[in-house]
């Protein structure tokens, strides 16, 4: 900003301030008090909206956010513990993994599932499988047989709308290397 534009701005500001002072001098005492109160209200409202309102909102929601973050931290710690336990398990041979997988299919899914194995891939075909049993079986297959799901093609089995959900389809799992 050069000196000429600074001087021009100072003159405009001084002129504006002079006009405001002249207008203020013409106001009666009651009018000055009313304008003062109005300005004070505007200042208080601005302070509330800019400074106090957001701070109080943050303070009000802090406890709920703290509880949600604590729950999330607890979940993450339990997942970390589970992952470390899985990593610490001894290596499982292919034959042992296959036996454990076959046993878990018979135990958890029974007649609703059929297992077929080709190399290191096992395909589980489901026919009206119970979702809770399937979830428990997946956990057991991952932990006991070290089988990891690599593909899933599941659809809800046809049935009455009020009947509990059942699953049809197939799951492909990868077994430990030979």
C-alpha positions as CSV (number, residue, x, y, z in Angstrom):
1,X,0.0,0.0,0.0
2,X,1.6,3.3,-1.0
3,X,1.5,6.5,1.0
4,X,-1.1,8.2,-1.2
5,X,-3.7,5.4,-0.8
6,X,-2.9,5.3,3.0
7,X,-3.6,9.1,3.2
8,X,-6.8,8.7,1.2
9,X,-8.0,5.9,3.5
10,X,-7.1,7.9,6.6
11,X,-9.1,10.9,5.3
12,X,-12.1,8.7,4.5
13,X,-12.0,7.2,7.9
14,X,-11.6,10.5,9.6
15,X,-14.5,11.9,7.6
16,X,-16.7,9.0,8.6
17,X,-15.7,9.3,12.2
18,X,-16.5,13.0,12.2
19,X,-19.9,12.4,10.7
20,X,-20.6,9.8,13.3
21,X,-19.6,12.1,16.1
22,X,-21.8,14.9,14.7
23,X,-24.8,12.5,14.5
24,X,-24.1,11.3,18.1
25,X,-24.0,14.9,19.4
26,X,-27.5,15.5,17.8
27,X,-29.1,12.6,19.7
28,X,-31.0,13.2,22.9
29,X,-30.0,11.4,26.1
30,X,-32.6,8.7,25.8
31,X,-31.7,8.0,22.2
32,X,-28.0,7.7,23.1
33,X,-28.9,5.3,25.9
34,X,-31.1,3.2,23.4
35,X,-28.2,3.1,20.9
36,X,-25.8,2.1,23.6
37,X,-28.0,-0.7,24.8
38,X,-28.5,-1.9,21.2
39,X,-24.8,-1.9,20.6
40,X,-24.2,-3.7,23.9
41,X,-26.8,-6.4,22.9
42,X,-25.1,-6.9,19.5
43,X,-21.7,-7.3,21.1
44,X,-23.1,-9.8,23.7
45,X,-24.8,-11.8,20.9
46,X,-21.7,-11.8,18.8
47,X,-19.6,-13.0,21.8
48,X,-22.2,-15.7,22.5
49,X,-22.3,-17.0,18.9
50,X,-18.5,-16.8,18.4
51,X,-17.0,-17.6,21.8
52,X,-19.4,-19.0,24.4
53,X,-21.9,-21.0,22.3
54,X,-19.5,-23.4,20.6
55,X,-17.5,-23.9,23.8
56,X,-20.7,-24.8,25.8
57,X,-21.8,-27.1,23.0
58,X,-18.5,-28.9,23.0
59,X,-18.6,-29.2,26.8
60,X,-22.2,-30.6,26.7
61,X,-21.2,-33.3,24.2
62,X,-17.8,-34.1,25.7
63,X,-18.9,-36.8,28.1
64,X,-20.8,-38.8,25.4
65,X,-17.8,-38.5,23.0
66,X,-15.5,-39.6,25.8
67,X,-17.7,-42.7,26.5
68,X,-17.9,-43.6,22.8
69,X,-14.1,-43.3,22.4
70,X,-13.5,-45.4,25.5
71,X,-15.8,-48.1,24.0
72,X,-14.0,-47.9,20.7
73,X,-10.6,-48.2,22.5
74,X,-11.8,-51.2,24.5
75,X,-12.9,-52.9,21.2
76,X,-9.6,-52.2,19.6
77,X,-7.7,-53.5,22.5
78,X,-9.7,-56.8,22.5
79,X,-9.1,-57.1,18.7
80,X,-5.4,-56.5,19.3
81,X,-5.3,-59.2,22.0
82,X,-7.1,-61.6,19.7
83,X,-4.7,-60.9,16.8
84,X,-1.6,-61.4,19.0
85,X,-3.1,-64.7,20.3
86,X,-3.6,-65.8,16.7
87,X,-0.1,-64.8,15.7
88,X,1.3,-66.6,18.7
89,X,-0.3,-69.9,17.8
90,X,2.0,-72.6,16.5
91,X,2.0,-73.4,12.7
92,X,-0.6,-76.0,11.7
93,X,0.1,-78.6,9.0
94,X,-2.2,-78.9,6.0
95,X,-3.6,-82.3,7.1
96,X,-4.3,-81.1,10.6
97,X,-6.0,-78.0,9.3
98,X,-8.1,-80.1,6.9
99,X,-9.2,-82.4,9.7
100,X,-10.1,-79.5,12.0
101,X,-12.1,-77.9,9.2
102,X,-14.0,-81.0,8.4
103,X,-14.8,-81.6,12.0
104,X,-16.0,-78.0,12.5
105,X,-18.3,-78.4,9.5
106,X,-19.9,-81.5,10.9
107,X,-20.1,-80.1,14.4
108,X,-21.4,-76.6,13.6
109,X,-23.3,-76.8,10.3
110,X,-24.3,-80.4,10.0
111,X,-26.5,-81.3,7.0
112,X,-26.8,-77.6,5.9
113,X,-23.2,-77.6,4.5
114,X,-21.0,-79.7,2.3
115,X,-17.2,-79.2,2.1
116,X,-15.1,-79.9,-1.0
117,X,-11.3,-79.5,-1.1
118,X,-9.1,-78.8,-4.1
119,X,-5.5,-78.2,-3.2
120,X,-5.2,-75.4,-0.6
121,X,-8.7,-74.1,-1.3
122,X,-11.8,-75.5,0.5
123,X,-15.3,-74.7,-0.8
124,X,-18.2,-74.8,1.6
125,X,-21.6,-75.1,-0.1
126,X,-24.5,-73.9,2.1
127,X,-28.2,-74.8,1.9
128,X,-30.5,-73.0,4.4
129,X,-27.7,-72.5,6.9
130,X,-28.4,-70.7,10.2
131,X,-26.6,-67.4,10.3
132,X,-25.5,-67.8,14.0
133,X,-24.1,-71.2,13.3
134,X,-22.3,-69.9,10.2
135,X,-20.7,-67.1,12.2
136,X,-19.6,-69.5,15.0
137,X,-18.3,-71.9,12.3
138,X,-16.3,-69.1,10.6
139,X,-14.7,-68.2,13.9
140,X,-13.8,-71.8,14.6
141,X,-12.5,-72.4,11.1
142,X,-10.2,-69.3,11.4
143,X,-8.9,-70.2,14.9
144,X,-8.7,-74.0,14.8
145,X,-8.0,-74.7,11.1
146,X,-6.3,-71.4,10.2
147,X,-8.6,-71.2,7.2
148,X,-9.1,-67.7,5.9
149,X,-12.2,-66.8,3.8
150,X,-11.2,-65.6,0.3
151,X,-14.6,-65.5,-1.4
152,X,-18.2,-65.5,-0.3
153,X,-21.3,-65.8,-2.5
154,X,-24.3,-65.9,-0.1
155,X,-27.9,-65.1,-0.6
156,X,-30.8,-65.2,1.8
157,X,-32.7,-68.5,1.4
158,X,-36.2,-68.3,0.1
159,X,-38.8,-68.8,2.8
160,X,-41.6,-67.1,4.7
161,X,-40.9,-63.4,5.4
162,X,-41.5,-63.9,9.1
163,X,-39.2,-67.0,9.3
164,X,-35.7,-66.5,10.6
165,X,-33.0,-65.7,8.0
166,X,-31.2,-68.6,6.4
167,X,-28.2,-68.5,4.0
168,X,-27.6,-70.3,0.7
169,X,-24.4,-70.1,-1.4
170,X,-20.8,-70.9,-1.1
171,X,-17.7,-69.8,0.8
172,X,-14.1,-70.4,-0.4
173,X,-11.5,-70.7,2.2
174,X,-7.7,-70.8,1.9
175,X,-6.0,-73.5,4.0
176,X,-2.4,-73.4,5.3
177,X,0.3,-74.3,2.7
178,X,1.4,-77.9,2.5
